[in-house]
Amino acid sequence: MGGLAATARLSAAARPNVLLLVTDDQRFDTIGALGNSAIQTPALDRLVKQSVAFTNAYVSNPICTPSRACLLTGRDDWDTGVRWFGESIRSELPSLPEVMQSVGYETFFTGKWHNDSSPEKRGFVKTRFVFNKGMGPHEMAFDEPGGRVEGYSSELFATAAMDYLKSGPGDPFFAMVSFTAPHDPRTPAKSWAGRYNPAAVPLPRNFKPEHPFDNGELKIRDEQLLPWPRTEAAIRGELANYYAMISHLDEQIGRILGTLEQSGLLENTLVAFVSDNGLAVGSHGLLGKMSMYEHSVKVPLILRLPNHRFAGRRADGLCYHHQLFATICAEGRFKAPAGLERPSLTDLVDRRGAGAEAIYCSYRDVQRMVRAGDYKLIWYPKAGRWQLFNLRTDPDELNDLSAQGRHGEKVRELAALLTAHMKRKGDPLAGELKV
């Protein structure tokens, strides 16, 4: 970190504060202002109007620990060394809070910490209500100097963030609020329990009672939360609770943003909202996030910039959520570490939607994926099969083109891209990929 500490510092007024809001297992299509008329998200809807929304933001691994490691380091899961639970981020990689602290930011963290070590050892100077597990009951308790504090997870984390903002935070500051909602158990807060009528909640357009084939890992924990075949009634019930948790979470985000504004800090604060991965909740006969379908690997990503820059814009270019690291460095005008996923997300907006030529995602030794342009190829090593989708004409991924002879060239083209990427990353399955 010595080189980082020597980075030239700008005056406090020249650097924006940063508020990073991270949710857990939230699908990209669960925000009213971005097209879901069945869900109530007024705070996020307001944020969308003030921000640029990235409509094709992906994770490189749809699991919370790898995904959060990517956010912290600005690199994909192959580079972080974190591809599954319990794995440690490579020690030589600087984290976002470490870099920001080195250029004069005060750093604060509250919420879910599902990576190695602790937030205090990864650059966060101030912390409160740190949840050191992957999941658990949303009714939580934390011991503080003044006594035991109990409450619902989203409310506790929001209150911690609000108290920090009211306390006269550093100038500038970086605050990360890492929610556990809407991860299961799908138990909404009492104020939202029963607010969505399951019978009125629309099923996903790609609902299926069962996945059409064995993808190599159909019996993992997430998939055992409901029996097979999935029934429409069961999935509607899951979605009703899922939506209720998101709406309650939206209320808490509204409280935080309201406090930010009341404290006179909003105008000079970059606000980023993102999820660590998506979730199936009945799509393609699945419940969890362990897949390469859009509902699992694509996430909501909203960026509110100071001075209302790009307010109300949409950026459709392909990008990764961990490009937020490079974005924050660029917006703060301080030197970024080498090796970050680039470019800055604001560059994508400046170029009017141009994004990455290809996006790559992987999950253990079970699935690999590449998206280039409108087409996505998914490879299932254990099942020995492919899927090819045209996401422009088939956004719900219902029509597998891989078996149609006229698409053979597209399969080979994308397979070659995927093979080259796997070799670059040292993927042990690279030699097994054959069309």
ABEGO torsion letter per residue (X at the ends): XAAAAABBBBBAAABBBBBBBBBBGBBAAABAAAGBAABBBAAAAAAAAABBBBABBBBABABAAAAAAAAAAGBBAAAAGBABBGBBBBAABBBAAAAAAAAGBBBBBBEBBABBEBAAAAGBABBBGBBABABEBABBBBBBAAEBBBEBAAAAAAAAAAAAAAAGBBOBBBBBBBBAOABOBBBBBAAABGABBAAABBBBAABBABBABBAGBAABAAAAABBOBBBAAAAAAAAAAAAAAAAAAAAAAAAAAAAAAAAGAAAABBBBBBBABBBAGGBGGBABABBABAAAABBBBBBBBBGGBGBGBBBABBBBAAAAAAAAAAAAGBBBBBGBBOBBAAAAAAAGGBBBABBBBBBEAABBBBBBEABBBBBBAAAGBBBBBBAAABAAGABBAAABAAAAAAAAAAAAAAAAAAAAAGBAAAAABBX
